[in-house]
């Protein structure tokens, strides 16, 4: 999917400057990606940069810090998730707190989401 050059440039910057939870999760995804799936980090799609994107499943994982629950951020997240859903991309939001507490639990949450996606009827 096409992304504006500003979004692509911002994604490059983000790839070089992962937050601690993003870095921990990225290492875990690269070492033993759930179900052998390949993920891209800080992948631009349209006006957005996805924390982690699996093209094979059209699925992204967003690592949400505490600020995602305050102010207008929940509405912005809903708008973003809606945009992605319209493009056929499912979104799983994982708290940064979970990743920092136990990255293996975060990986299990991703695996569970993937299993749920596989069991849903098409359409």
C-alpha positions in Angstrom: 0.0 0.0 0.0 1.2 3.4 -0.9 2.4 5.8 1.8 3.3 9.5 1.4 7.1 10.2 1.4 6.8 12.0 4.7 5.3 8.9 6.3 8.0 6.7 4.7 10.7 9.1 6.0 9.1 9.1 9.5 9.0 5.2 9.5 12.8 5.2 8.7 13.4 7.4 11.7 11.2 5.3 13.9 13.0 2.1 12.8 16.3 3.6 14.1 14.7 4.8 17.3 12.5 2.1 18.8 11.2 2.5 22.3 12.3 0.0 24.9 9.1 -2.1 24.7 9.2 -2.0 20.9 12.8 -3.1 20.8 12.1 -6.0 23.2 9.1 -7.1 21.2 11.0 -6.8 17.9 13.8 -9.0 19.2 11.3 -11.6 20.3 9.4 -11.5 17.0 12.7 -11.8 15.0 14.0 -14.6 17.1 10.9 -16.8 17.1 8.2 -15.1 15.2 4.8 -16.6 16.1 4.0 -19.5 13.9 7.1 -18.7 11.8 5.6 -15.5 10.5 7.6 -12.6 9.3 7.0 -9.2 10.7 8.2 -5.8 9.5 8.9 -3.0 12.1 7.7 0.5 11.7 5.9 -0.2 8.4 4.3 2.7 6.6 0.7 2.3 5.3 -1.2 5.3 4.0 -0.7 8.1 6.6 0.2 5.7 9.4 3.3 3.9 10.6 2.5 0.4 12.0 4.7 -0.8 14.9 4.8 -4.3 13.6 3.2 -5.6 10.4 2.7 -9.2 9.1 1.9 -8.9 5.4 1.0 -12.7 5.1 -1.9 -12.2 7.5 -2.6 -8.5 6.9 -2.2 -8.0 10.6 -0.4 -5.4 12.8 0.6 -5.2 16.4 0.6 -1.8 18.1 2.6 -1.3 21.3 0.6 1.2 23.3 2.2 3.3 26.1 0.1 4.7 28.9 -0.8 7.9 26.9 -3.0 5.8 24.6 -5.7 5.9 27.3 -5.8 9.7 27.7 -7.2 12.8 26.0 -8.0 12.4 22.4 -5.7 9.5 21.8 -8.4 6.7 22.1 -10.4 8.4 19.4 -7.3 8.8 17.2 -6.5 5.1 17.8 -10.1 4.1 16.8 -9.8 6.2 13.6 -6.5 4.6 12.7 -7.8 1.1 13.5 -10.9 1.8 11.3 -8.7 3.0 8.4 -6.6 -0.2 8.7 -9.8 -2.4 8.9 -11.1 -0.7 5.7 -7.8 -1.8 4.1 -8.3 -5.4 5.4 -5.7 -5.1 8.1 -6.5 -6.5 11.6 -4.9 -4.7 14.6 -3.9 -6.0 18.0 -3.0 -3.5 20.6 -0.6 -4.6 23.4 0.3 -2.4 26.3 3.9 -1.4 26.7 3.6 -2.4 30.3 2.8 -6.0 29.3 5.9 -6.1 27.0 8.1 -4.7 29.7 6.7 -7.1 32.4 7.0 -10.3 30.3 7.8 -10.3 26.6 6.9 -14.0 26.4 3.3 -13.1 27.6 3.2 -10.5 24.8 4.2 -13.1 22.2 1.5 -15.5 23.6 -1.1 -12.7 23.2 0.0 -12.3 19.6 -0.2 -16.1 19.0 -3.7 -16.2 20.6 -4.8 -13.3 18.3 -3.5 -15.1 15.3 -5.3 -18.3 16.3 -8.5 -16.4 16.8 -8.1 -14.8 13.3 -7.6 -18.3 11.8 -10.8 -19.6 13.5 -13.0 -16.8 12.3 -15.2 -17.5 9.3 -14.3 -15.5 6.2 -16.3 -12.5 5.3 
